[in-house]
Structure formats: C-alpha cells, structure tokens
Amino acid sequence: MQSHHRPLLDGLQILDFSHALAGPYCTMLFALHGATVYKVESPTGDMGRQWGPPFVGDEANYFIAHNRGKLGLSIDLKRPEGIELCQRLADKMDVLVENFRPGTMDRLGLGYAALHARNPRLVYVSISGNGQTGPARDEAAMDLIVQASSGLLSVTGSPDGAEPVRCGYSVVDVTAGMMATIGALTALRARDQSGLGQWVDVAMYDAMISAMTSNFMNYLGSGVVPRPLGTAFAAVVPYRAFLASDRTFTMAVGSEKLWSAFCRAIGRDDWQSHQDYATNALRVKNRQTLERLLEDIFLQRPAEHWLQVLRGSGIPCSLVRDFAEVVEAPQSEHRDMFPSVSCGQGSTRVTGDPIKFPDSPPVPLMPAPRLGEHTRVALREVLEMNDVEIDALAKQGII
C-alpha cells in the first residue's frame, strides 16, 4: 500500500479563538493530523487552564489534553492594535474557529462578514449554545445547560426518576466539537470546487438533537415521552447492565439470531419460542418480567463466567470497567489510546488519536502551549513582521 509521507492536513492553517472544550476539541482533531493551529488567547488565558486539579506544574491536565499540538498566541482583543493583528492573521488562514456568544466577534470587528470580505477563502466556524439564529440565540449555555434543554437529562438516570443524572462526560461539548470538525471539512471540500469559504454555524443544541436521533424517532413514532431507563434501551431487550455474583457487566441482544444464541447459552432454549419473548417486540412489551428472570440467573455466577459464555455465543458484552481498568487494558495499549506527552514542567498521559490512518504516519505528539509561547514566531512567520515591530507591540502590552 502507498505510504503518505506528509501529515494528512499538512499546510492547513487554522486560527483558533475558542476556549473551554467544544472549540478546543474541534481544533485538537485538526492538530492531531498535521494542521497548524494558532490558538489565540487573551492576556489572562483560556479559562480551561485553571480547570483543575490535577495539574502538571501550573497547567491543568484538562487544558493540556485539549490543546496539545497547537501554537499559543496571546493578543489583547480589547485593544484596536490587537484586533488589527487578528484581522491580518485571518487574511492568511484557511479556517477560523470561535465559540463566543453570538454577536461577540462582530462587535470586535472579527465577525464572518468582515473577515470574509478580506479573505473570501476563509472557512469560518462558529460554535454556540443555540446557534446564530432563533429566539434562544442569546441565551448563555454550557454543557450541563444544553444536556437539559435538548432533552438528554430527561432520559438519563435510574428508572425511578428520583433525580436527573448528568452524562458522565461533557457529551454536548464533545459532540458539538465533532460536528464543527465535520462542518469545517465539508466547507473546505466545497471550497475546493468554488474557491470560496463559508460560515459554518454549529449549535450545541442542534448537535445533541441530531446525536439523539434514535431517541427522538422513538418519540416521534409513538408519541410516548421517554423516561430514564438506567442502562436499558427503549427499543431492544435484553440490552442493559446486570449484576453478577461479584460485579456488574453489560450485554446486548440486538437481533433475533442473537436471541436464539443467547437462549441456548444460558440454558433457556424454551424462551426462543415463548409466547412472551419470541420476538424483540414481545420482549420490549414484557421487559420487566424478563429482566427480573435474567437478574436471578446472572446473580448465580461471577461476571467473568457470563462474559465467557456470552462471547462464546457471539453476544456483545463487557464488564463495567472503571477508568483504571480502561487505561491498563491491552486493547488501549495496542491502540495507543493513552500516550505520554511532555510539558514544560513535566509529562503526563493524554488520550490518544481516535482516528487511525494506517497508510499515513502519525503526527508527533506536541505539548500544549504555554500562554503566548508562540506569539513572536507566528507574527514573524505569518505576518512577516520584524523584531523591532514585535518588540514595540510587546512593550505596549498588545501581545
């Protein structure tokens, strides 16, 4: 097979005004594959720098994880000279990413219309809570808020519904970040044909509704408002976590073929043609009875026994692992999902690249930038400014 010697996104230049998580996750995916990402921060820095402990020195692990491989610029956007520098940088870029509240970049003179007029090839990506239009446009949003507004919190948690349960990771931010990456790549592909960039409007709210397509289709088809099911799934039974004699495991019987294999594996061949369980629709209808029977069966043996039995029959299953078990898992090591990255004040393990290209070499791991670490380099290389000009900006506190 042919080997590509250059990183896949080599030569792509991205100006990153984003902070916290959604935007930095998007631009991290670009950096992992060789794009040059210029991360622009205020003199006080991205709020994510302080989201700890844990820290490596004075850098939060959180910040290191989502900003590795980027070049750090510190520019004061409250000064007209700082705005002018950013405008000039945008003139040279392929993509700009920002996740301020709608209208903020316009007020700064860095909005889509202003920068598109200067650089028609620029792909301009805006990530916001509710999008650039609509009655909720100006409402402040963070991950938890959109988990609530999108309906996600209404279907997470235990079936008793005693308290909504936040998804255990920032699913809204990460999903929006992925949608922003897809949007940017789509706009870049369109630019290959038209020569023009365009505005990519990604709302965290929209991203979550799209991510919950199967949930919403269940509601739209049935009219039944879904409720929390713990680990269960509304449309498939059995599909949930069960407690064995020692610990919890999960299993998923997603087809009638698997149901037959499952019945044989646990010694209940009679269930294959049972009037209450023979089809998935019947199992969904009689969920509570069937699940109680399964709970009694699984409590009789340890989880590893059931995993061996189920895997031997092709039934998807897994222990409910904690993070320590995931980090040490052989599959994680084989897939290089927890590599080490050096930092200015030590080293730490980070999560690895989720997208593998076997024919292309991986981009070497680079640390997250110190605040303003690469400002001078960027101004010199991108804007061709000389040291006298750069020193003057530094003396005035603009950089």
N, C-alpha and C positions, 0 to 999 in steps of 0.2 A: 504493500500500500504506500501511496505517496505521503511523504512527511513534509509538513509545513514548518519552515524554519523560523518564521516570524510569528509572534503572538497574533491571534486572530483579529484583534481590534487595534493593532499597532497603527499609529498615525491618527487615530481618532482623538480629538481634543474636547474635553468637557469642562465647563465652568460650573462649579457646584456651590450654590448658595444655601444648600439645605442644612438642617440641623436635626437633632434628636434621632429619629430612627427611619421613618419612611423614605425620605430622600437619601440619607446616607446609605441605606441598604441598596437602593437602586444604583447609586454611583459605585458602591463597592463591587457589585456584579460586573460593571464595566471595567473597573480597575483590575479585577481578577483575571481578565482576559486581554490585558495589554493596553487599554485606553489610558491616555494621560488625563488624570482628573486633578484639576486645580480647585482645592477646597478653600473657599473664601469665608473667613470668619471675622467677626468684629474684634476690636482690641481685647474684649473680655472673653472671647472664645465661645464655641459651641456649648450649649447647656449640658450636652452629654458628657463633656469632660469631667463633670463633677458628679455623675451618677454612679456613686459607689458608697461604701466599699463593695468588692475588693478593688485595690489599686496596685499598679506597678509604679513605684515611686509616687508621683503625684498625678499619674494618668489613670483614669478609671478603665478597668478591663472592658467595660461596656463600650467606651469610646474607641479603644484600641481595636476591638473586634470589627466595628462597622466602618472604620476609616483607614484601615491598613491599605498600603499601596497608593495613597493619594499624596499630592504635594500641597503643603499648607501655606496659605497666604493670609495675612492679617491686614485688612484695609478698613479704615473708618468710613462707614457709609453715611455718617452724619455730616461729613464734610464734602462740599462740591468737588474738591480735587479727588477725593476717594471715589465718588460716583463716576467722574470722568475716566479714571483708571479702569474701572469695571466696564464701562462702555467700550473702551478701546480693547480690553481683553476679549469682550464678547464679539468684537469685529473679527477676531481670529479663530473663533470656536466653531465646532460642529454642533454641539449640544449644550444647552443651559438647563440646569435643574434647580428649582426653587420650591420651598414648601412653606412660604409665609402665608398669612391670611390674604384672601383675595383683595386686590387693590393696593397692597403694600408696595409691590415692585413698581407699579405705575406711579405712585407718589414719589418714589425715589428717582424716577427717570430711567428705570431699568425694566419696564414692562415690555410685553411682547410687541406691541405696535411700534414702540420707539426703537427697539433693537432690531426688529425685522426690517424696518426702513433702512437701517445702517448695514445690516448683514442679512440679505434675503435668503441665504442658505442655512441660517441658524434654525435648528430644531429646538423649540422652547417648551420645556416640560414643567407644568405647574401641578403640584400635589397639594390638595387641601382637604379639609374635613368633608365639605359638602359640595365642592365644585365651584366653578366660576360663575354659575348662574343659578337662579331659583330662589325661593323665599327663605331657605336656610343658609344661603351663601355666606352671610356674615357671622354666623354662629361659631363661637370658638369650639374646637374639638381636639380631643386626644384619643388614644386607642380605646380606653375604657368607655368614653362617651359614645363612640361610634359602635362599640360592641352592643351598647344599649339601644341606640337609635335605629340600628339596622335589624334588630330583632334577635341577634345572636344570644344575648343574655337570657332571652325568654325560653331558649331551648337547651341551655346548659345547666348542669346541676343534677341533683337527685330527683327521682320521680315524685317525692313528697312536695317538692317545690318550696321548701321552707325558706330558702334564700337563693337568689341568683348567684351563679358562680362564674367569675371571670375566666375566660380561657387562659390556660396556664402559661401562655406566651403572648407577645404582642401581635396577635394574628392580624389585626387590622392594619397596623403599620407595615408589616412584612408583606401582606397581600397587596397593599397599595404600592409598595416599592417594586414588587414584581410586575404589576400592571404598568407602572411607569417605565420600567425597562422594556417591556414588550411594546409599549406605545412609542418610545423613542426609536427602537429598532425598526418598527413599521414606518415611521416618518422618514427615517434615513433611507429605507428602501424606496419609498415614494420619491425622495429627493434624487435618487439615482436616475430616475426617469424624467422628472420635471425640472430638476435643478433648483427647486425651491424648498425651503424648510417650512414648517408649520407649527401651530400651537397644539400641544398635547395636554388636554385637560383631564386630570385623574382625580376623582373624588374618593376618599376613603369609604364613604357611604356606598357609592356605586360599586366599588371593588368588593365589598362584603356581600351585597345583594347578589352579585354575579357568582361569588365563591359559594354561596348557599343555594345555587340553582336547584339542586335536587330537593332541598327542604321546601323551597318556595313552590316548586312544581307539585309537591305532595299537597300543599295547602290549596293551590290554585285549582287542582283537580278534584279535591274532596270537599273544600270549604271548611274543613276541620282545622281549627287553630292548634298548632302543635304545642306540646308541653315537654318539659325536660324528661329525658328517659335514662339518665345516668350514662352508661356506656352503650346502651342499646341503640338500635337504628329502627326508625319507624316502619320501613318497607321490607325488612329482611329479618327472619327469625329462623334459627338462633344466631345472634350476632351481638355479642356483648362480653363483658368480663365476668368470670365466675371464680369463686373462692374454692381452691382445692384444700386438702387437709393441712397444707403448710403455707401457701401464699396464693396470690391472685394471678390468673392468666386470662388471656383473651382468645376468642375463637370466632370464626366467621363462616357460616354455611351459606354461600351465595348462589347456589343453583340446586336443582332437583337431583342432578347427578351427585353432587357433593352430599346432599341429604341422605341419599341411599348409602354412600360410603360411610357417612357419619354413623348412621343407624347400625351398620354392620360392625364398625369399630368399637362402639360402646356396648355391643351385645343386645341391642334392641331392634332386631330385624322386623319385629311386628309393627314398628312405627312407620315403616315405609308405605304401608297401605292403610294406616289407621285413619278412621273417618274424620279425626280432628287434626291430623298432622301430615297428611299425604302430600299436600301442596303448600307452597310458601304462603299463599293467601289464607289457607286454613290455619297455618302456624301463626301468622300475624293476628288473626282473629282470636286464637286460643293461646296467645302469648303467655299469659300469667300462669296457666296450668302447666304448660310445657316447661317453662323456665323453672318452676318450683321442682318439678321432677328431675330436671338436669342438675339443679343445685344439690339435691340429695345424692345424686350419683357422683358428682365431682368431689364432694366432701370426703369420699371414702378413700381416696388415694392422693399422693403428693402431685404437685403440678408437673414435675418432670415426667412422671408416668404418663399423664394425659397428653403432654406435648409429643412424647414418643409415639403414642397410639394415634394421635390425630395426624401428625406429619406423615406417618406411615401410610395413611389413607388419603393423603393429599389435601387435608383440611388446613387452611391458613390459621396459624395460632402463634402466640408468643407469651412469654412471661411479661408481667407489668414491671419493666425494669426501672430502677432509679438511675439518676444521671451518672453515678459512679460506675454502674454496670455497663451503661452505654459507652462511656469513654474507654473502658477496658475491653470492650467486645472485639473479638477477632475481625469481624466484618468492618468495624470502624477503623481499625488499624489498616486493614487491607485497602480500604477506600481512601485512606489518608484524610480522615474527617476531623482530626484533632492535631494539626501540625503545630510546631513551635515557631514563634516569630520573635525576633529580638526587638527590644525597645531601647530607648536612650538610657533607661535606668534599670535594665534587666531583661528578662524574657518571660513570655507567657504562652500558653497554648491557646489557640483560637479554633473556631470551627472552620472546616475546610471548604473547598470549592464544590458546590453541589452539581456543577455541570462539567462532565468529563468529555474531552475530545482526544481519543486515543491516538489520532494521527498528528496532533499538534503538541508541542512541548508546553508544559505548564509555565506560567509566569512566575519568576522567583518571588518568594514572599518578602514584602517590604513592610516595615513598621508603619504605624500611624504617625502622622507628622506632629512635631511639636508646634505650638501656636506660632504661626508666622515663619516657620522654619525655612520655607522656600520662596518667600516673597521676593527677595532680591533676584533669585535665579529666574523666576517667572518674568519679572519686569525686564530683566536683561535679555532673556531668550525670546520671549513672545513679543514684547513691545520694542525691543532693541534700544532700550534706554541705557545710558552710560552711568557710571558710578557717581558722577557729580550730581546728576538728576535724581538718582535714587537716594543719595545721602541727603539731598535737600528735602525730599518727601519724608524721610525718617526724622529729620530734625524738626519738622513741623508737626510730627505726630500723626501724619496721614497714613503711614504704614508702620 
